[in-house]
């Protein structure tokens, strides 16, 4: 027997926590129990702890090729994914003036028209007829700020619903919005199209948020966003809301106060908190702000852990793992981003950037061509490092590779920092669960 490479191990006070990143199994052993297991492996004998570790996938056969199995499973997962994930950006325009905006520097005055929606609809219809196994069209209305061209959305939704009905496909709707103009009327409209997800950003309490995410005229936005969120919650329109909190050096110290504010809300259990970090972009006017306020990777790791600890202690929902990349839109088979500039992309961060263009949906028929940034060859480097985070980060972020190396086909590896953070998150999660069970 041998230990799986997908094992995160953390020692503390004679307690050893083991996390299997492939199947999410979590086990605690004492140092003595771990030593007994090592002895059993060496002598080819058995004990109860060894049996448990085998059953949970921590111990595998000596001849097992974990890389081959992982890649085979990944290919099966990708090829058997019958969800068509489609981001449609009604506009690249935005009504906010955020100093750290990742879309800063792109053309912000592109708007979809009725004719554009018809062209896009034709492409979607062709794709659904080509891939008849697709069962769900998961539409993400994105931007820019999608409410800045809302007049096109009712036509778009009804048109896509008609196409989906004709192809026996279920239309599911999500929206990523700054939330300022997501009024009750728009909220009630989205209910008719199986609305299942809403992502919105708040960067702190009113004073902090309004200093970072204001309207172009400088007016604050916090109160109105909260009003729209509470309309959704009080009317039980969504089971959950994904609430992103972007932080950097300028507002980090104030985030705990905002977490306390959220923990006092009746709907706190319906919030999925995402602790976001500001990122560099290309051709951006935000570079100077980033240089001044962005945390380096080591600082980011420490800040994330501290905020995670505070949030979970307040009973808020925060993901208990952290990586910079994953199986995102750019790496999936049936996933595309349709921008009003006429181009097709695979990565949201690359919208408006020449190096991110995949095709031209306005001029080219059959532009959905299964292009993917998931390069199986890149996993070789990860397995050479015996990295246990492979099932989480999937060769890390393609956009970060573009920023770091000017090449999306390289791995920007942050293994050491991420391994340390995920060990700490694993330990904190375990301690929180033990505390709850008492």
Buried (B, 14 or more C-beta within 10 A) or exposed (E): BEBBBBBBBBEEEEEBBBBBBBEEBBBEBEEEBBEBBEEBBEEEEEEEBBEBBBEBBBBBEEEEEBBEEBBEEBEEEBEEBBBBBBBBBBBBBBBBBBBBBBBBBBEBEBBBEEEBBEBBBEBBBBBBEEBEEBEBBBBBBBBBBBBBBBEBBEBBBEBBBEBBEEBEBEBBBBBBBBBBBBBEEBBEBBEEBBBEBBBBBBBBBBEBBBBBBBBEEEEBBBEBBBEBBEBBBEEEBBEBBBBBBBBBEBBBEBBBEBBBBBBEBEBBEBBBBBBBBBBBBBEBEBBEBBEEBBBEEEBBBBBBBBBBBBBBEBEBBBEBBBBBBBBBBBBBBBBBBBBBBBBBBBBBBBBBBEEBBBBEBBEEEEBBEEBBBBBEEBBEEBBEEEBBBBBBBBBBBBBBBBBBEEEBEBBBBBBEBBBBBBBBBBBBBBBBEEEEEE
